[in-house]
Amino acid sequence: MAAKEKIVGDVAVLMISGSLMNEREINEVHEKVKSLLESGIKKVVMDLSKIEWLSSRGLGMLISCHASLQNAGGILKIAGANDRVHNLLIITKLITVFETFETVEAAISTFKK
């Protein structure tokens, strides 16, 4: 798995690829979010367009990242989730927790409002 970071203005975009199913991958993403917070970045878009499925651990990681950002006065937005992942967010009712967008660009644009 890879968690690549791109900064667009004051927004960090985390491009996630892989499965987000094992502990190492999950910790890597959460540590990346923590390091962004340490550097003062509080607006994060997580690009899930390269993720085919999330395990319960992957969902837990999303919640942990959301909580870490929210506790620091930040926000996490989700972009590019495929139908399977989007339906999983609906079934688990996490769709009410996360703002989701079809594209990274759409998510970033909402920070400018």
C-alpha positions as CSV (number, residue, x, y, z in Angstrom):
1,M,0.0,0.0,0.0
2,A,1.0,3.6,-0.6
3,A,-0.2,6.7,1.1
4,K,1.1,9.6,-1.1
5,E,0.5,13.1,0.0
6,K,0.0,16.2,-2.2
7,I,-0.6,19.7,-0.8
8,V,-3.0,21.9,-2.6
9,G,-3.0,25.3,-1.0
10,D,-3.8,24.6,2.7
11,V,-5.4,21.2,1.9
12,A,-3.5,17.9,2.1
13,V,-4.7,15.2,-0.3
14,L,-3.8,11.7,0.8
15,M,-3.9,9.4,-2.2
16,I,-4.4,5.9,-0.8
17,S,-3.8,2.7,-2.8
18,G,-3.9,-0.9,-1.7
19,S,-6.4,-2.7,0.5
20,L,-6.4,-1.0,3.9
21,M,-7.0,-4.4,5.4
22,N,-3.8,-5.1,7.5
23,E,-2.5,-3.3,10.5
24,R,0.7,-2.0,8.8
25,E,-1.2,-0.3,6.0
26,I,-3.8,1.2,8.4
27,N,-1.2,2.5,10.8
28,E,0.7,4.1,7.9
29,V,-2.3,6.1,6.9
30,H,-3.1,7.2,10.4
31,E,0.5,8.2,11.1
32,K,0.5,10.3,7.9
33,V,-2.6,12.2,9.2
34,K,-0.9,12.7,12.6
35,S,2.2,14.1,10.9
36,L,0.1,16.5,8.8
37,L,-1.5,17.8,12.0
38,E,1.9,18.2,13.6
39,S,2.9,20.4,10.6
40,G,-0.2,22.5,11.0
41,I,-2.3,21.1,8.2
42,K,-5.9,20.6,9.4
43,K,-7.8,20.1,6.1
44,V,-7.4,16.7,4.6
45,V,-9.0,15.0,1.6
46,M,-8.6,11.2,1.6
47,D,-8.6,10.0,-2.0
48,L,-10.0,6.4,-2.0
49,S,-10.3,6.1,-5.8
50,K,-7.6,3.3,-5.8
51,I,-9.2,1.4,-2.9
52,E,-11.4,-1.5,-3.9
53,W,-12.6,-2.6,-0.4
54,L,-12.3,-1.6,3.3
55,S,-12.2,-4.0,6.1
56,S,-13.6,-3.2,9.5
57,R,-10.0,-2.1,10.5
58,G,-9.9,0.2,7.5
59,L,-13.2,1.8,8.6
60,G,-11.8,2.1,12.1
61,M,-8.8,3.9,10.7
62,L,-11.1,6.4,8.8
63,I,-12.9,7.1,12.1
64,S,-9.6,7.5,14.0
65,C,-8.3,9.9,11.4
66,H,-11.6,11.8,11.5
67,A,-11.4,12.0,15.3
68,S,-7.8,13.1,15.3
69,L,-8.5,15.9,12.9
70,Q,-11.7,17.0,14.5
71,N,-10.1,17.1,18.0
72,A,-7.4,19.4,16.5
73,G,-10.1,21.7,14.9
74,G,-9.6,20.1,11.4
75,I,-11.8,18.1,9.0
76,L,-11.5,15.0,6.9
77,K,-13.3,14.6,3.6
78,I,-13.5,11.5,1.5
79,A,-13.2,11.5,-2.3
80,G,-13.4,8.9,-5.1
81,A,-14.9,6.0,-3.2
82,N,-16.1,3.4,-5.6
83,D,-19.7,2.0,-5.3
84,R,-18.6,-0.9,-3.0
85,V,-16.9,1.4,-0.5
86,H,-19.6,4.0,-0.8
87,N,-22.3,1.4,-0.1
88,L,-20.3,0.2,2.9
89,L,-20.3,3.8,4.3
90,I,-24.1,3.8,3.8
91,I,-24.7,0.5,5.5
92,T,-22.5,1.4,8.4
93,K,-24.1,4.8,8.6
94,L,-20.6,6.4,8.4
95,I,-22.0,8.3,5.4
96,T,-23.5,10.6,8.1
97,V,-20.0,11.2,9.6
98,F,-18.0,11.9,6.5
99,E,-18.5,14.4,3.8
100,T,-18.0,12.4,0.6
101,F,-17.3,13.6,-2.9
102,E,-17.0,12.0,-6.3
103,T,-13.7,13.8,-7.0
104,V,-10.8,15.2,-5.1
105,E,-11.3,18.5,-6.8
106,A,-14.9,18.7,-5.7
107,A,-13.8,18.0,-2.1
108,I,-11.1,20.7,-2.2
109,S,-13.5,23.3,-3.6
110,T,-15.7,22.9,-0.5
111,F,-12.9,24.1,1.7
112,K,-12.9,27.5,-0.1
113,K,-16.5,28.3,0.7
